[in-house]
């Protein structure tokens, strides 16, 4: 696994949407959010963004007043962008189907207006097949991020690290407890970012949430309010829900 992570480079496809528009999409500059009635409209399939796609009028979360402790729910299956050539469809959630980089990344086209630099992201992922998938936090303008992944190599243990262009290969900064993978199971992934410390945990969705975080790493970045999802190749993992709370 480690060897094949070194062999790939990625082409950033965010294009010339305007520097401000692209950065807003990746790092979480506040913008207009979707009305709930928009949630049912058709998704943009296999939608690597171009200059006309990164529109600030297209949001990616339910409306929430800044400063409240209500959860911000990302509307999975609607508007996404990719910094490294990923494409996707909607099939019970968002599913990455093709890629340029070996670790394809998608982020909300407009990141949620998180009212704090310290925040928690929680995702539910259905895993019909064996393979690596993960949750991103502290997403930067170029797509760099801190991550928690479901496995590293053949070992079923969550791990934490970070990745950046051009190689998009996750670092292995720490591994959590082993688990038994069951095809078709749903897994919860949680990341809490406080300054440059990011804590993570993963568990089977039908089981109680672990009382403490399994992993803590030092982030290369102390700011950045973006979130996202990645896989290792196109393995069919389904991002079913994603929400943000503060802290």
Beta strands, then each sheet from edge to edge (+ up, - down):
strand 1: 72-74
strand 2: 80-81
strand 3: 87-90
strand 4: 94-98
strand 5: 105-108
strand 6: 119-127
strand 7: 133-139
strand 8: 145-149
strand 9: 157-163
strand 10: 174-178
strand 11: 185-194
strand 12: 197-204
strand 13: 215-218
strand 14: 226-231
strand 15: 238-245
sheet 1: 1+ 15- 4+ 3-
sheet 2: 1+ 15- 6+ 11- 12+ 13-
sheet 3: 2+ 5- 14+ 7- 8+ 9- 10+
end
